[in-house]
């Protein structure tokens, strides 16, 4: 496969993560116009985001298992086609029930897409570039938060919320054609990324735990960042967009910069990102009353969490105890559990303890995640148990042979 074609396919896959992240978060920015148009309370439109995440959690592993034998180009093309169809259905939904159905269909394709996209992208290049390749794929999701969602919100405020989803569907058609034309047709069980390079069930279990805790901590703090910036830091509400833009740019830079580190030292890269996330939230809790400090620390937390996702993607290709797509599906479900748990915990402490408590909860969860990530050092090197078992098996065979002779 030529290098240019591989790069084009990678850009197409990153475009897919951009689309799915934009589509998932867009109702947040279009909450009021969607509610007014459909004649429902804003809380029901907000529930679309929660229901979307719930479908991803529940459907990721079963759908990945069902699709385990479908060639990746065919599967990803079908998923993107489903994305376009369900998004167009969203555009023309005349009732909340039809809108909910379309969103759940999008979420189902989302669940399987994120499970398959990481190994599919990794297969395009040599194993030594996995971290950087995964970083590019995940950068699509971060760019969606920086540009996609704000642009969709802006368009929806001026041309109606349906125009925003129609634009997303149009971009989806372009990405679909790109992936269908450039991605090689390989079976899921072929290639170096089909299974973990150094399978390790215990390290994978640690990775899942770290994913849930770190994500929950980040979301607990970030969900209420608008309140924190205005009430604690004393910044004007009009400056919120600029603050979020700075954080978003830092996120994109972080995920791209950490790709090489993930290739060289995957687990230390994970530990570094979790530590930076925890430190940024601790600093934000302590120093958030100073506007300049708050902006810098919010940017650092965004950089750390984005880099953390790149480390997750790189590590799952190393320690997956079986098929890498099933491991990626498990990790995707874990991240969505963290998102739901973080938003719930933040909402739980906010009414009684104020918005600073949401950052404190995030910092505490991040600290526990760091301890869990550091516990990896206590485990034997990957493959040790396998080698010991193999030696015992050889000894048993030799002993049995002596008895028979």
Secondary structure as GFF3:
##gff-version 3
##sequence-region A 1 405
A	DSSP	alpha_helix	3	29	.	.	.	ID=ss1
A	DSSP	alpha_helix	31	38	.	.	.	ID=ss2
A	DSSP	alpha_helix	42	66	.	.	.	ID=ss3
A	DSSP	alpha_helix	72	91	.	.	.	ID=ss4
A	DSSP	alpha_helix	96	122	.	.	.	ID=ss5
A	DSSP	three_ten_helix	127	129	.	.	.	ID=ss6
A	DSSP	alpha_helix	130	143	.	.	.	ID=ss7
A	DSSP	pi_helix	144	148	.	.	.	ID=ss8
A	DSSP	alpha_helix	149	159	.	.	.	ID=ss9
A	DSSP	alpha_helix	161	182	.	.	.	ID=ss10
A	DSSP	alpha_helix	201	222	.	.	.	ID=ss11
A	DSSP	alpha_helix	225	227	.	.	.	ID=ss12
A	DSSP	pi_helix	228	232	.	.	.	ID=ss13
A	DSSP	three_ten_helix	237	239	.	.	.	ID=ss14
A	DSSP	alpha_helix	240	257	.	.	.	ID=ss15
A	DSSP	alpha_helix	259	264	.	.	.	ID=ss16
A	DSSP	alpha_helix	266	287	.	.	.	ID=ss17
A	DSSP	alpha_helix	291	319	.	.	.	ID=ss18
A	DSSP	alpha_helix	324	353	.	.	.	ID=ss19
A	DSSP	alpha_helix	356	374	.	.	.	ID=ss20
A	DSSP	three_ten_helix	375	378	.	.	.	ID=ss21
A	DSSP	alpha_helix	384	404	.	.	.	ID=ss22
###
